Amino acid sequence: MPKMKTHKGAAARYRVSGAGKLLRMKRHSSHLRRKKPRSVSRTYSDTVAADPGARKRVAKLLPGLKT
């Protein structure tokens, strides 16, 4: 049986918090960022909780992630 491989795109997008929540970055984090004020572009760097339906799908893509 071969090893389970990590989906690198999902590994870059998702992580698990200390409380066990699945976190992701906000969308469109770099789109036209130079033209926006700093206060707006700072909000793009926030992490938000991913929807609960994504937990099962992400667990298949990231077998080493403790979800």
Protein Blocks (a to p, Z undefined) as FASTA:
>chain_A
ZZddddfklmmmpccdfkopacdddehklgoklmpcfklmmmmmpccdddfklmmmmmmm
mmmbcZZ
